[in-house]
Amino acid sequence: MNLKIGDLVRFVEEPIEGHITSIQANDVIGVTDDTGFEIPVLKTKVTLVHGNMRMPEDELEESVSTANLPFIDKGIFIGVAGEQKNGVAKFYIINETSFELLVSVSVLSATKVTGVFGNLIPTHDYAQFYMANFATVGKWPTFHIQIIQHSKTLQPRQQPLNKEFRVKPLDLINSKERVEMLNDKVWLYELDKEEEDIGLDKLKSHFISHRPNK
């Protein structure tokens, strides 16, 4: 049985259900139940109930036409949802832009990667790409995220996004922000924020302007 992080499973020999939050050695998986505890169990001792990753191919209501709305070219985020006391953290790619996003997310391990999510995220939509347990936040992986922005209308050329991302335990001290499309509050990380290029000329100007008067 091909199990992955985020799947909802039921124990064969006990009345327990939960989501897979880790893949361990020797065919063992970690399952987090409603109490927030991660329980190690052999893969052969669970059955798949259903995956809970929301995918773009899921049946969606027909969206309202946006032909006459302004084109939004910024607003790609990672959102981490969940309550620390409840155990399960859910990771989302949130697309507030007018682009369709072709997204690939992998987990970094030294110089190699393992893909955990790859799909199309429609305009003004989102997709869950990972789950983890808050109890192991210090061991959460580093993600390698690649995103291509696509539009059928004439737009300035966009460079693909190529980011490494990791949630640090201290990040969870910060306040959550409400995301209406999720109907939830999340820790929010902006992926397409323009990074200021501090060149030599800017550094030189900075030091000259801050030079003490003699």
C-alpha positions in Angstrom: 0.0 0.0 0.0 1.4 3.4 -1.1 1.0 5.7 1.9 2.1 9.3 2.1 2.2 12.1 4.6 -1.2 13.6 5.1 -3.2 10.4 4.4 -6.0 9.6 6.9 -5.6 6.0 8.1 -7.4 3.6 10.5 -5.6 1.1 12.8 -6.5 -2.5 12.0 -6.5 -3.8 15.5 -7.5 -0.7 17.5 -10.3 1.9 17.2 -7.9 4.7 16.3 -7.8 7.0 13.3 -5.3 9.7 12.4 -3.2 11.4 9.8 0.2 10.2 8.8 2.7 12.9 9.9 6.0 11.0 9.4 7.5 8.2 7.4 10.1 6.3 9.5 12.5 3.4 9.0 11.6 -0.3 8.8 8.1 0.3 7.3 7.0 2.3 10.3 4.8 5.4 10.0 3.9 8.1 12.6 0.2 8.7 12.9 -1.1 11.7 14.8 -4.6 11.2 16.3 -7.1 13.6 17.8 -5.2 13.8 21.1 -2.2 15.3 19.2 0.2 12.5 20.0 2.1 10.8 17.2 1.9 7.0 17.4 4.4 4.8 15.6 2.9 1.9 13.8 3.8 -0.6 11.1 2.3 0.2 7.6 0.7 -3.3 7.6 -1.3 -2.4 10.7 -3.3 0.4 9.2 -5.8 0.8 6.3 -6.2 3.9 4.2 -9.4 5.8 4.8 -8.8 8.6 2.3 -6.2 11.2 1.5 -7.1 14.7 2.7 -4.8 16.7 0.5 -7.0 19.1 -1.4 -6.0 18.9 -5.1 -6.9 21.2 -8.0 -8.6 18.3 -9.8 -11.1 17.9 -7.0 -14.6 19.0 -8.1 -14.9 22.7 -7.5 -17.8 25.1 -8.0 -17.6 27.0 -11.2 -15.6 30.2 -10.4 -17.0 33.7 -11.2 -15.5 35.2 -14.3 -12.6 37.5 -13.5 -12.1 38.9 -17.0 -12.9 42.4 -16.0 -11.0 42.4 -12.7 -7.5 43.9 -12.3 -4.6 41.4 -12.8 -2.8 40.6 -9.5 0.8 39.5 -10.0 2.0 39.3 -6.4 0.7 37.2 -3.5 2.1 33.6 -3.3 2.3 32.4 0.2 3.0 29.4 2.4 0.5 29.1 5.2 0.9 26.8 8.2 -2.4 26.1 10.0 -3.2 24.2 13.2 -3.2 24.6 17.0 0.0 23.5 18.7 -2.0 21.8 21.5 -3.9 19.6 18.9 -0.7 18.2 17.3 -1.3 18.4 13.6 0.2 21.2 11.4 -1.1 21.6 7.8 1.1 23.3 5.2 -0.6 25.1 2.3 0.5 26.9 -0.9 -1.8 29.9 -1.1 -2.2 31.6 -4.5 -3.7 35.1 -4.2 -2.5 36.1 -7.7 -4.2 36.0 -11.1 -1.6 33.5 -12.3 -2.1 29.7 -12.5 0.8 28.1 -10.6 2.7 25.0 -11.5 4.1 23.9 -8.2 6.7 21.3 -7.2 7.6 20.8 -3.5 10.4 18.5 -2.4 12.0 17.7 1.0 15.8 18.4 1.1 18.1 15.8 2.5 21.8 16.8 2.1 22.3 17.1 -1.7 19.2 15.0 -2.6 15.4 15.7 -2.7 12.2 13.7 -2.3 9.1 15.1 -4.0 6.1 15.5 -1.7 3.8 17.5 -3.9 3.4 18.4 -7.6 0.4 20.0 -9.2 -1.4 23.0 -10.7 -2.9 25.5 -8.3 -5.6 27.7 -10.1 -5.9 31.4 -9.7 -7.0 32.6 -6.3 -6.9 29.1 -4.8 -4.8 27.0 -2.5 -3.6 23.4 -2.0 -2.3 21.5 1.0 1.1 20.0 0.4 2.3 18.6 3.7 1.4 17.7 7.3 3.6 17.4 10.4 3.3 17.1 14.2 3.9 20.2 16.3 5.8 18.1 18.9 8.6 17.6 16.3 8.8 21.1 15.0 12.5 21.2 15.5 12.8 18.3 13.1 10.5 19.7 10.4 12.1 19.4 7.0 13.6 22.0 4.7 11.5 22.3 1.6 12.7 23.0 -2.0 9.9 24.9 -3.7 9.7 25.6 -7.5 6.9 27.6 -9.0 6.1 28.5 -12.6 3.5 31.3 -13.0 1.2 31.0 -16.0 -1.4 33.2 -17.6 -3.3 33.1 -20.9 -3.3 36.9 -21.0 -0.5 39.1 -22.1 1.7 39.8 -19.0 5.3 40.7 -18.3 7.6 37.7 -18.3 8.0 36.1 -14.8 11.1 34.3 -13.7 10.3 30.9 -12.0 10.4 31.0 -8.2 13.1 28.7 -6.7 13.1 28.8 -2.9 14.2 26.9 0.1 11.8 27.1 3.1 11.8 25.9 6.6 9.7 26.7 9.7 11.8 27.5 12.7 10.4 26.9 16.2 10.7 30.6 17.0 8.5 31.4 14.0 5.5 30.0 15.9 5.8 32.8 18.5 4.5 35.2 15.9 0.8 36.0 15.5 -1.2 34.2 12.9 -3.0 36.0 10.0 -6.4 35.2 8.8 -6.7 33.9 5.2 -10.3 34.2 3.9 -10.0 31.5 1.3 -8.9 29.0 4.0 -11.4 30.4 6.5 -8.6 30.0 9.1 -5.7 31.8 10.7 -2.2 30.7 9.7 1.4 31.5 10.1 2.0 33.2 6.8 5.2 33.3 4.7 5.5 35.3 1.5 7.3 33.5 -1.3 7.3 36.1 -4.1 8.3 39.1 -2.1 10.9 41.2 -4.0 14.3 41.0 -2.2 16.1 44.3 -2.1 19.5 44.1 -3.9 22.0 46.0 -1.7 24.8 46.6 -4.1 28.2 48.1 -3.6 27.0 51.6 -4.6 24.2 51.4 -1.9 26.6 50.2 0.7 29.1 52.9 -0.1 26.4 55.6 0.0 25.2 54.2 3.4 28.6 54.3 5.0 29.3 57.8 3.7 26.0 59.2 4.9 26.6 57.6 8.4 30.2 58.8 8.6 30.7 60.8 11.9 31.5 64.5 11.5 35.0 65.5 12.5 
